[in-house]
Amino acid sequence: MTSTSPRRTIDTQEPRWVRFTLIGIALTFMVLFLVFPLAAVFAEALRKGWDAYWEALKEPDAWSAIRLTLIIAAIAVPFNLVFGVAAAWAIAKFEFRGKAFLISLVDLPFSVSPVVAGLVYVLVFGAQGWLGPWLAAHDIKIIFAVPGMVLATVFVTFPFIARELIPLMQAQGSEEEQAAIVLGATGWQTFWRVTLPNIKWGLIYGVILCKARAMGEFGAVSVVSGHIRGQTNTMPLHVEILYNEYQSVAAFAVASLLALLALVTLLIKSVVEWRHERELQAACATPPERPPQWSVAGAAPLAPASRP
């Protein structure tokens, strides 16, 4: 015998004072640890006026640091893009021995200090390192040069794209790829026409995070750069040098440019999330198509039956 008594509803809404308290704590934290420091950077950068601000950014060493930061990011992000897509595809779509070990390697930069990563590259490619004598004999310079800085940046940033795509691909499964292969599509056709459209928003999001971290990396790059002015100084390293030399306005001017790049990255991230949400809402609002009624296999669809 089934019960027809009404089901009890549970009110999951917290009291108004609890909600206001939590919101107040969150806003206070954001203002104290995010808004005030960011405002202080711009205030200190403009303390002597716009002329001093622009002069600090137009200074040759500052311009070299800005250019080198963008070059390193432009090299590291495509490398991580290829690696991230390949690693995520292998982990999410296939079962193989060593899969857990590959996942651990992807997460390795999250658990290793960037300074330690830089020291590892010095140990391998430095003048007294494992490959140092061979590199010196062939006039190849990696440590205290741009190649070493690129390698260090690639190491600390390569989990971002892979870690953004792995759960997305695992949630989507491999049914669509298998259907495309059954219908005669090649591997590349399956990737470009099935896999890539399904992961494009996650891929864009991962690239944005990777680019932001590449431009702001300090620890690993500091170890392998040598701090050579005009040659191996990125923007974070240049800020440190200026601040240690008590050039606070110039240091905060370059730091404000880094902050502006971070804000632009955040804006692009928000736009990507908004576009993704709009696309999902449009897909949910679209009514499903009615499949045609086929008479026999390979024949033309039947006309819909007329109602009496």
Disulfide bonds with the S-S distance in Angstrom:
none
